[in-house]
Amino acid sequence: MSDVEDRIADLEVRLVFQDDTIQSLSETVALQQMEMEKLRRAVEVLARRQADLASALPSSDDDNQPPPHY
């Protein structure tokens, strides 16, 4: 092979590895995006539960009143 053919072959090999790496990274990003979406939904559910529990607690106005023994 000539020097030019060797360089072309080397570039083709690099291109194949780069394509494989790009595909792998793309799949990883897609999986991470799905995981982030699941976590976002879980945080929304927890925030709603916390808000529900906070509204079920007695109001903070009761904390400012003196205890009954005064």
LINQUIWO-V454451 format. One record per residue. PHI is phi in whole degrees, -180 to 180 (none if undefined). Layout:
PHI
PHI
This chain:
none
-85
-62
-66
-64
-63
-67
-66
-61
-63
-65
-65
-64
-61
-62
-62
-65
-66
-61
-64
-65
-63
-63
-63
-65
-63
-64
-64
-63
-63
-64
-65
-63
-65
-65
-63
-65
-63
-66
-62
-65
-64
-65
-62
-63
-64
-65
-64
-63
-64
-64
-63
-66
-65
-74
-82
-75
-61
-67
-75
-62
-66
-69
-85
-83
-69
-61
-62
-79
-83
